[in-house]
Amino acid sequence: MVKEKSKSKVENYLDYIPVRNERHKWGLDEDGNITIYVKNNGVFNWLAQKFLGKPKISQIHLEEMGNFIWPLMDGTHSLYEIAQFVHEEFGEKAEPLYNRFVQYVKNLEKCGFIYIKQDE
């Protein structure tokens, strides 16, 4: 969770601020759960749509913890603050909190659903 920027300065990943990627639309499904919509662009996706019946837009449904943290990833809360909210909401159910939370955030970032900015 600690990232080394230079030999003189060490940064904590939890100090970073997650921001939802506006490229992906999202909304609530009929059960009130968050769904992220991903456009399947490109040649390979076109071929899969044409010949395999794959959708033009995929729907990614978040689970319980994702539904809780997604609205908080608005560019105003640090990862540490969000982790504290998760702890308050889920308690022991979220443990091991930081390892699990950071991995979840990194997965969202890897998929391009969010990006991470440093606090100024």
C-alpha positions in Angstrom: 0.0 0.0 0.0 3.0 2.3 0.3 4.4 3.5 -3.0 7.9 4.9 -3.3 8.0 8.0 -5.5 11.6 8.9 -4.9 14.3 8.1 -2.4 13.3 11.0 -0.3 9.5 10.8 -0.6 7.3 7.9 0.2 3.6 8.0 -0.6 0.7 6.0 0.8 -1.8 4.7 -1.8 -4.6 5.3 0.6 -3.9 9.1 0.4 -4.9 9.0 -3.3 -8.4 10.0 -4.5 -10.5 7.8 -6.7 -12.6 9.4 -9.5 -15.1 7.6 -11.6 -14.2 7.5 -15.3 -16.9 9.5 -17.2 -16.3 7.4 -20.3 -18.5 4.7 -18.6 -22.1 5.5 -17.9 -23.7 4.0 -14.9 -27.1 3.7 -13.2 -29.2 1.8 -10.8 -31.0 -1.4 -11.8 -34.5 -2.4 -10.6 -33.1 -3.6 -7.3 -31.2 -0.4 -6.6 -27.8 -1.9 -7.4 -25.2 -0.1 -9.5 -24.7 -1.2 -13.1 -21.7 0.1 -15.1 -22.3 0.2 -18.9 -19.2 -0.6 -21.1 -19.3 0.0 -24.8 -17.7 -2.9 -26.7 -15.8 -1.0 -29.5 -13.1 -2.2 -31.9 -12.7 -4.7 -34.6 -12.7 -7.8 -32.4 -15.8 -6.7 -30.5 -17.5 -5.9 -33.8 -16.7 -9.5 -35.0 -18.0 -11.0 -31.7 -21.2 -8.9 -32.0 -21.7 -9.9 -35.6 -20.9 -13.6 -35.5 -21.3 -14.6 -31.8 -24.2 -12.3 -30.8 -22.2 -10.5 -28.2 -23.8 -7.2 -26.9 -22.7 -3.8 -28.1 -22.9 -2.6 -24.4 -21.9 -4.9 -21.5 -23.5 -4.4 -18.1 -21.2 -4.8 -15.1 -23.2 -5.3 -11.9 -21.5 -4.4 -8.7 -21.9 -6.4 -5.5 -22.8 -5.2 -2.0 -19.5 -3.5 -1.2 -19.1 -2.0 -4.7 -22.6 -0.5 -4.5 -21.5 1.2 -1.3 -18.2 2.6 -2.4 -19.0 3.5 -6.0 -21.0 6.7 -5.1 -18.1 7.8 -2.8 -15.6 7.7 -5.7 -16.5 11.2 -6.8 -13.1 12.9 -6.5 -13.8 14.3 -3.0 -12.8 11.4 -0.7 -9.4 9.8 -0.3 -9.2 6.0 -0.4 -8.4 6.1 3.3 -11.7 8.0 4.0 -13.7 5.6 1.9 -12.1 2.6 3.7 -13.2 4.1 7.0 -16.7 4.4 5.7 -16.6 0.8 4.6 -15.4 -0.3 8.0 -18.2 1.6 9.7 -20.8 0.1 7.3 -19.6 -3.5 7.1 -17.4 -4.0 10.2 -15.9 -7.5 10.4 -17.5 -8.5 7.1 -15.0 -6.2 5.3 -11.9 -7.7 7.0 -9.0 -7.8 6.1 -10.1 -4.2 5.3 -7.1 -2.5 3.7 -5.8 -5.4 1.6 -9.2 -6.3 0.3 -10.2 -2.7 -0.3 -7.0 -1.7 -2.1 -7.3 -4.8 -4.3 -10.9 -4.0 -5.2 -9.9 -0.4 -6.1 -7.0 -1.6 -8.2 -9.3 -3.9 -10.1 -11.7 -1.0 -10.8 -8.7 1.1 -12.0 -7.4 -1.8 -14.2 -10.8 -2.1 -15.8 -10.8 1.6 -16.5 -13.9 2.3 -14.4 -12.0 4.8 -12.2 -8.7 6.6 -12.2 -6.6 7.6 -9.2 -5.4 11.1 -8.6 -3.1 12.4 -5.9 -4.3 14.9 -3.4 -2.9 18.3 -4.1 
